[in-house]
């Protein structure tokens, strides 16, 4: 039997090293649990970075993929399929999008944001306002809207005329948005910045300013959408309707899919025939998988589960924990005096997968099916994990 150490050695010899050395080699998963090739089990509190909404091996998703694979996996964008049409209708309904709205299917979040960038260019303007701390993807267009200099600078020059403002700073936003602005891009909760929620008043101000100046408001719901926060989409808690929304991650439950949702005919028809496209986007397999995810979330009342189980993380009172933040099952545990990477390593040794999203914070984004007992097991183990990390060399 091939061991994890052997496979990691082969990985190092064959892969482009953009991810560094993987932590472990996973072999299988069931529910909220995964098993590595050496037979060790872990509670997956990251779910593929907010992707595996139904956990691992969920029968509804598995059967939907099998059934669709037997019928047709890929047909190209010269044609369409019933799963694609049904999924577009379903997303527009969940988004409460008005008549004339539309959906463009892609393969990832970055691709969905690339489509949104091109949509914004069709306003005849090029200026884009994004937030400090933002992460919108690593393709060159989306990368230009991603704030972290270490991600952007090796690949500059990127697309020009992108302006970053501090999240929550109303005066800076008012100064940045004017009649030259094509779009404002906002993540309702900035995942890669450490799970930091944008204030509802700020999101409403962005809506007001973009209306006033004829710009588009684009909400990036790639990490926060599809029930992750306890709502179908995180921005709805602020009571705003954007001009466009981007989705991915949890939408396919692990099958790659992204989507751009446009609100209203004026926005939808900014992009016309031949101005954008994709070979794999909207293929029947991915759309069937996404439909199974949406059906299961609704049928099994998983939005209620997200709110109920997520509440366990509202206020974690432990030595070494400074604060918790986030909403639903997208959470951060801010640490005090213990490096987050050390806690992540100690948690993995104890059988829990978490993410050191910043040097001082852990990110938790477990499957939406996680139970109170499963998450409670992690919280019970957390004091010993913190103590182990504190005493690590």
N, C-alpha and C positions, 0 to 999 in steps of 0.2 A: 504493500500500500504506500502511495506517495504521501510524504509528510508535508506539513505546512512549510517547514524550513526549506525543503527541497524545492517546492513550488515557488517560494519567494526568491530563491537563487535563480531559478529559470526566468522568473519575471524580470529580475534585474538585467539579465542577459538579452532580453528580447523586446522590452517595452521602451518607448520614448519616456524619459524620466520626469514627466511633468507633474506627477503626483507624489514624487518621493517614494519611500518604501512603504507599501501597505502594512497595516497593523497586523492583520491576520488573513488567512485564506478561508473564505466561507464556502460551505458545501451545500447547505440546504436551509430551509426555513419552514416553520409551521406556526401560524398565528403570529404572536408577537415575539417568537423565539427563533433564533438562528443557531446553527451548529457549524463549527469549523471542521476542516478536513482531518483534524486530530481527535475529533469527537467531543470537544468541549462545547457546552451550551451557553448562550448569552441571551439576556432579555434585550431586545432591540428597542432602544429608546430614541433612535434617530430615524428609523424607517427609510433608509436610503436618502437621507436629507429631505424629509417631508414628502417622499414619493409614494411609499407603500402604504397608501391610505387604508387598505383592507388587510394590512399585515402580509404574511407570506402564505402562499398556497391556498388562498381563500377559494372555496369551491365555486362560488358564483363567477368569479373572475376566470378561474381555470376552465370551467365549462364553456364560458362565452368565447374564450380564445380558441379552445379546441373546435367548437362548432363552426366558428368563422374561418379558421384555418382549413377546415375540410371543404368549405364553400369557395372562398377566395381570400388570399392574403393581400394582394396588391393588384391594382388595375390602372394606375397612372392618372394624371389629371386631365387626360382627354375624355374621361368618363367620370361618373359618380356612382355611388352605391346607396342602398337604403340605410345602412348604419351611419354614413356620413350625414345624410339629410336628417335622420332622426336625432343625431347628436347635436347638430346645429340648432334644430328646433328646441331641443331640451335646454341647451345653454341659454338661448335667448329668453326662454320662459323663466329659468331660474334667475336670470339677470334683470327680469322685468323690463326688458329692452322695448322701446316703442316700435311701432310699425316702420318698416324701412331699414331696420337694423340688420346686421349681417355677421357672419363668422368666416374667418380664414384659418384653415388648419395647417399647422406646421409640425415639426418633429421635436421641438425643445422650447424652453423658455427664451433662450437667446434668439432663436429664429422668430418667435412671436414678437419680441421687442424689435428685431430688425424690420418686421412688417410694419410695426407701429411708427418707427422712425421714417420709413418711406411714406406712410400715410401722412405724417406731419409735414413732410416736404411738399406734398401736393397742395398745401395751403398757399404756396408761393413764397413761404418764408423758410429760413434755415435755423433761426435761433432756438435752442432748446434749453430749458431750465431744468436742472436735476438737483438732487439734494446731496449734501455732504453725508458720507456714510452709505451712499447708495451702492447697490450691486444689481446690475441689469443684464449681465452676461459677459462672455469672453470673446465672442465674434467681434470684428473690428468696429462695427457700428454700435453695438450694445456696449462694448468696452469703453467707448468715448463717453458714455453716460455713467460709467462705474467710477466711483470717486477715488478708490484707493490708488495712490500713485504707483505703488509697486506693481500693480496689475497693468496700468496704462503706459507708464513711461518707456518700457522696453520696446513698445510698438508704435510710438509716435513718429510722424504726425498721424493722428486719427482725424475723424471728421471734425471740422472746425465749428466754432460758434456755439459751444456747449458751456453753460454757466452754472456753477454750483453755488447753492445757498445753504445756510445752516437750517436744519429741520426745526420747526417751531418758531423761527425768527420772522415774525410777521412783517417787520419793516424791511428786512432784506428781500423777502418775497415780493413785496409791493414795488421795491426798486428794480427788481430783476424782470418783472413781467410788464411788457409794453406792447406797442403796436407792431414791433418787429418779431415778437415771439411766435413761433410755430406751435410749440407744445410745452407743457409742464409734465414731467414724469415723476410719479410718487409711488413708493411702496407704502401701504398703510402701516406695516410693521417692517422695519429694516432688519431682516434676518441676519445677514452677514456682519452687520455693525454691532451685533450682540443682542438681537431681539429687542429693538427699541421702537416703541409705538409712536407714530406721528400723531400729535394732538388732533382731536376731531375738529376743533375750531380752525386749525391750520389747514386741514383738508377742505373745509368749507370755504375758507378764504381763497384757496387755490381755485376752487370752482367759481367763485365770484369774480376773481381777477381774469381768469381765462375767458369767461363770458364777456366781460367788459371789453377785453382787447381782441376778441375774435380768435383766440388761440385754443388749442385742444388740451383737455385734461386727460392724461393717460394714467390709469392706475395699474401698477404692476402687481398682480395677484398671483404671481408664479409660485411663491412659497406660502402665501397666506390663504389662497383660494381653495375651493372644493372642501369646505367644512373644517379646515384646520383650526380656525379660531372659535368655532361654535356657530358661526353664520356661514352660509354658502360662500360669501365673499366678505372680506374684512371691512371694506370701505363702506358697506351699507349701514354699519353702526353709526356713521357720521351723517347719514341722511343725504348723501350726495349721489348724483348720477353723472358718471364721467362721459366723455366722448368716446373713449376706447378703454378696453381692459385686456390685459394679457394674462394667459393661463398656461400652466404646464404641470410639472411635478405630480401632484396627487391626482390629476385628471385621469391618467391612464392606469393608476395603481401599480406602476412598474413597467408598463408598456409605453415606449416613448411616444409622446404626443404633446403638441403645444397648440395654442389657439389665440387669435386676435379677435375680440368681439368689438364691433363698432355699433354705436348707439345713434339711431336716426338716419334717415336717407341722406342728409347733407354730408355726414361723415362717411357713411358707407360708400358713397359714390365718388369720393375723392380718388380712390384707386379704381381704374378701369381695366378692361381686358388687355392683357399683355404686359401690364406694368409691374406685376409681381407673380411669383409662382414657386412651385416646389415639386419634386418628383415623388417623394414618399408621403408628404403631408396629406392627412385625411384618408389614408389607406383603410380598407374595410376592417382589418384586424385591429388596428389601434382604436378606431371608432367604436367597434363592438366592445372592446375592453373598457373604454370610457363609459359607455352606456351601462355596463355591468356595475362599474364603480358608483355611478350616480344612483342607479336603481337600489343598490345595496345600502348606501348611506340613507336614502329615504325610507326604504322598507324596514330597516333595523333601527331607525331613530338614532342614528349615530351622531347627529348634531347635539342631541340631548346628552349622549354619552360623553362627548367632548367637553361640554360645559361642566357636567357632574364630576368626571374624573380629573379634569384640568384644575378644578377648584382645590384639589389636594396640594397644588403647588402655589396657591395664592400667598401663603406666608409661612415659609419654612424657617423655623426658629432653631438654629443649630450653631454651635461654635464653629467659626470658619465660614459661615454664610452671612454675607452682608445684606443681601436683598434678593428677592425674586421679582421677575417682571414678565410681561407678555400676556397672551390671552388664549383661552382654550388649551389646545395641546401644542402651542408654539411658545416655549418658555425659555427663560434664561435664569440660571442660578449664579448670581454675582458672588464671588468668593472674597474672603478677607485674609490676606497673609499667606495664601496657598496658591501656587501657580496652577492655572486651569489645566495645562497639559499633564501635570503630575497627577491631578485628580482623575483626568480621563484615563490615564494608564492604570491607576489603582482601581478604577471602576471596572475596566476591562478584565483585570486580574480577578476581580470579584464576580465576574459574569454579567456585566452590564455594559452596553454600548451607548456612550454619550459623546458629545463633540465639544472640544475646547474651541469655541467660536471666536473668542478673543483671549489674550493672555490672562484675563481675570474672570472669565465667564464661561460656564458650560451651557450648551444649547441642548434642549430636549424637544424632540418632535416625533413622539412615538406614533404607531398606527392608531387610527381613530377607533379601533376596536378594543384598545387596551382596557383592562378592568381596573377597578379600584384596588383589588388585591395585588395585581401585578405591579402597578405603580407604587402602591404602599410597601411592597417588598423592597423596592429600590430605596424608598425613604427610610425604611428601617435599617437598611445596610449602609446608608450614607454616612453616619457618624464614624463607623469603622473605616470606610473608604477615605474620608477626610483625614483621619488620624494616620492612616498608612501613607497618604500623600505628604502629610506634614513631616513625617519622619524619613521620607525617601531621601537618598543622597543627592 
